Amino acid sequence: MKIDVPSNMRNQIMYTGVVDCFRKIYKNEGIGAFYKGLTPLVIKIFPSSGVFFLAYEYTLLMLNNNRDGPE
C-alpha cells in the first residue's frame, strides 16, 4: 500500500527519531522551544495544588481531633 503525501508536506522538516527531533528543534528554535507550554501549565496547576494541600491538611487535622476523642 502506498500513501500519497501532499506536495506541501514534502518540504517540511522530517525527523528520523527522537534525538534527531530534539536536535532540530534546538537548532531551529533554541532552548526556549522546549518550555513554551510551561507557563500555562504552572498557572493551571498552582491553584489546584494549593486546594489539594489545604484539603489534605484539614483532613489530617479533623482525623487527629477525632482520634483523640473526648476526655
Residue, then its C-alpha position, 0 to 999 in steps of 0.5 A: m500500500k502506498i500513501d500519497v503525501p501532499s506536495n506541501m508536506r514534502n518540504q517540511i522538516m522530517y525527523t528520523g527519531v527522537v534525538d534527531c527531533f530534539r536536535k532540530i528543534y534546538k537548532n531551529e528554535g533554541i532552548g526556549a522551544f522546549y518550555k513554551g507550554l510551561t507557563p500555562l501549565v504552572i498557572k493551571i496547576f498552582p491553584s489546584s495544588g494549593v486546594f489539594f494541600l489545604a484539603y489534605e491538611y484539614t483532613l489530617l487535622m479533623l482525623n487527629n481531633n477525632r482520634d483523640g476523642p473526648e476526655 
